Amino acid sequence: MPTQLRTLTPEPTTLSDETLRDFRAEFRGSVIGPLDSEYEQACVVQNGAFRGRPGLVLRCHGTADVVDAVELARRSRLLVTVRGGGHSVAGHSSCEGGLLIDLSGMRAVTVDPQRGVVRAQGGATWGDVDRESQLFGLAVPGGIVSTTGVGGLTLGGGIGWLHRAYGLACDNLRAVELVTADGRVVHADDEHYPELMWGLRGGGGNFGIVTAFEFDAHPLGPTVMDSTVIYDADDAETLLRRWRDWADTVPDEVTTRALFWTMPADPTLPPELHNRDVFILAALYAGDVASGQRVLEPIARFGTPVADLSAPTPYRLAQSSFDVFFPRGELLSYWKSIYLDELTDDAVELVLRRSRQRPHPLTMVHLPLLGGAMKRVDAAATAFGDRKAGYMLSVDGNWLEPSDSARVTEWVRDTVAEAATLPAAAGTYLNFSGDTEVDDAVRRAAFGTNLRRLTRLKTEYDPDNLFRSNSNIPPE
């Protein structure tokens, strides 16, 4: 039957049976419509706040499929959403009535251990990358949840467990294969299309669909020292200050974060932790286990833990340890973030006070330590922008019922707005933003002086803004 789809204009369009029949004849992947058995599952994304129902889903199985999908969208001026891992907090992996180009059928990962290079297709997750690269004792800096897509995290920067040791995910990106808005396939690296390559290192999905990523990988694992120490939240005031003072001294091999949360009543957790307000200190050492044990040992002595899960751990397990707490499609989420040059006493007071006021047990206040290798990259060297901050304050609103949406969202916004009044606070990390639409103020906060250059690049590669379901940079 004919399929109606939203377009880039207010008026929808209809694809005829003949058009879709001809398209299916060449397309190697799956063409999924609302009446197909796969459709409901194809609509599910990580953030359960978004329940978009696309008019058509094209699950691509190769670069040629992506080219065909882009050509179909371009000819009919369709509203396009691109999905890799489907983890966009802002709902950019979901669409209502438009064309969803789904890369989840493209998850192959190959490793060249002699060159230390990992190649991942555009729909791969970080779990896919870790599984293959760890066979050779290699790792690529990714995120903190293994089901996150390689594409979205990398194109938005890529803060995770290795950013202090080896830089952001985008800093380790050496080349891409990309389908442009006019249907061309481009291989970009620092020698070929260097300006495009610059923009892809942090500028988001504005310039095309990346069908393959090539990364520099680093020797790591198979076992690392992974520390997770859980304290009672009542002790957080002293603990946060002690952690801050320690974090300011650690070597680049250490990536660490502090979290305020309420432990779920999960059967994998000790019963004494169920529904308990906690202050969690987590850290990973990117080096030999013995050194990691020595360097990370202090975080278990800042107070009296209610649980200490620290142990030499397979790197793949450390990378996926948070997965169980973020089930796909079940949590409704709205996050916002702001960078802190330093964790001043005023910032500590604000974080403690707002953490005690969390509006839902699943809502989290999250403080990753930045710096290290990511800070040594000049702000103009990649699209990602300024890297001077020592910390990020990420206020992660998570809840279960739509009736809680308004109050949790308001609390997240109010918390970050108050944090913005601190003298050493500025900027934002777009991968941790729940705002579907971004305005000029947010773009400037994210990209700083790089925004003008990014706008020119967007105008060159996507003048009609075909790729707009993202943290969008409008063309001139």
Secondary structure, DSSP 8 states (H G I E B T S, - for coil): --EEE-BSSSS-EEE-HHHHHHHHHH--SEEE-TTSTTHHHHT--S-TT-----SEEEE-SSHHHHHHHHHHHHHHTB-EEEESSS--TTSTT--SSSEEEE-TT---EEEETTTTEEEEETT-BHHHHHHHHGGGTEE----SSTTSBHHHHHHT---SSSHHHH--TGGGEEEEEEE-TTS-EEEEESSSSHHHHHHHTTS-SSS-EEEEEEEE-EE--SEEEEEEEEEEGGGHHHHHHHHHHHHTT--TTEEEEEEEEE----TTS-GGGTT-EEEEEEEEESS-HHHHHHHHGGGGSSS--SEE--EEEEHHHHHHTTGGGS-TTTSEEEEEEEEESS--HHHHHHHHHHHHT-SSTT-EEEEEB--GGGGGS-TTTSTT-----SEEEEEEEEES-GGGHHHHHHHHHHHHHHHTTSTTEE---GGG---SS--HHHHHHHHGGGHHHHHHHHHHH-TT----SSS-----
